[in-house]
């Protein structure tokens, strides 16, 4: 694993679970535990003016081999509709996760880089 002293994240994978009586899609969450990830805080901004709002935008790096060892089962993909809990806080995924692919010189597979976002207040 790439980050032997990394953080554990919970991936909340959103998927279609059925349809309602009006033929609208119904979605649910499946939680996966992924170990050995890296976490980068990015600070936060506070907006005031009638309502205090704090916006936070950290990032995580998820080694591909950690995704294959996730519990309760392997994770094939992480999308921008999923959410991640890291260090006790739940974040939305901001944009598509960045997969840099395999290094053509030595076969190294960099971790998946995921930008997160959370707005409170």
N, C-alpha and C positions, 0 to 999 in steps of 0.2 A: 504494500500500500504506500502511496506517495507521502501521506502526512501521518506518520506514526503517532504523533502527539496532537493530531487534529481534533476538531469538534465533531460531535454527532448531530446530524440534522434529521428532521422528520419531513419527508416529502408528502404533501397532501395532493394526490393525483386526482384530478377531476375527470370523470367519465360519465357517459350516458348510461343511465340505469333503466330507462323505460320511457313510456309516453303516458300522458294523462288522457282524460276523457275527450279533450279538445284536440288531441293529436300533437300536443306540444311536448318537446323533449323534457325529461326529468333527469337531473344530474345528481351525482353523489360523489363522495370522497373516499378514497382508499389510502390509508396511511402506510408509508414505508420508512423504516429506519435505515439510515445510511451513515456509516462510520468513516472516520479518517478524512474528513473534509477540512478545507481551510476557510477561514472567515476574515474578511477585511471590513472594519467599520469605515464609514465614509463621512462621519459627522452628520449633523442635522441642521436644518434651518427652521426658524420660527417666524411665522407671519402673524402679525397682530392687526387689529382693526375691526372691532366688533366681535371677533372670535379668535381665540388663540389656537393656532394650528402649527403642528410640528411635523416636518417632513424628513424622513430618514431614508438613506439609499446605500446600504452596505452591499457587499458582493460575497459570494461563496465560490469555491472551486471544488468540484466533485470529480475525483478520479473515476475513470470508466470502470476500473475493476471493482471499486466500491459499489457502483450501481449493480454490478452482476452479483454482489454478495449481500444486497439489501434484504431486510426481513420485513414482511413475511415472504417475499419472493423477489426475483430479479426485476430490475427496472429497465425496460427497453428504451424509454425516452422520457425526457422532461420537457414540458411545453410551457408556453407563456400563459396558459390557463391554469396551471398548477400553482400551489403555494408552498412555502417552506417555513418551518419553525426552526429557528436557531437561537441558542442562548435564551430560551424561554419566550421569544417574541415571534409572532407569526407575520410573515411578509408575503406580498404578492410578488410574482416574478415580473420584472419590468422588461418587456421585449423578449425576443427569442434568445434562449441560451446559446452561447458561442462555442461551437465545436471547431477547434483548429485543425482537426484531422491528424493523420499520422505523419511524423517527420519523414520526409523521403530519404534522408541520409542514414538514419540509424534505427528507424522503426518506432521511436518513442511516441507515445500517445499522451499529449498533454491533457490535463483535467478539463472538464467542461466548466466554462466560466459563466456564472449566472448573476446578473444584476437583480437586486431586490429593491422593493419600495414599500413604504408604509407611511400613511398620513393619519395623524390622530388629532382630535380636537374639533 
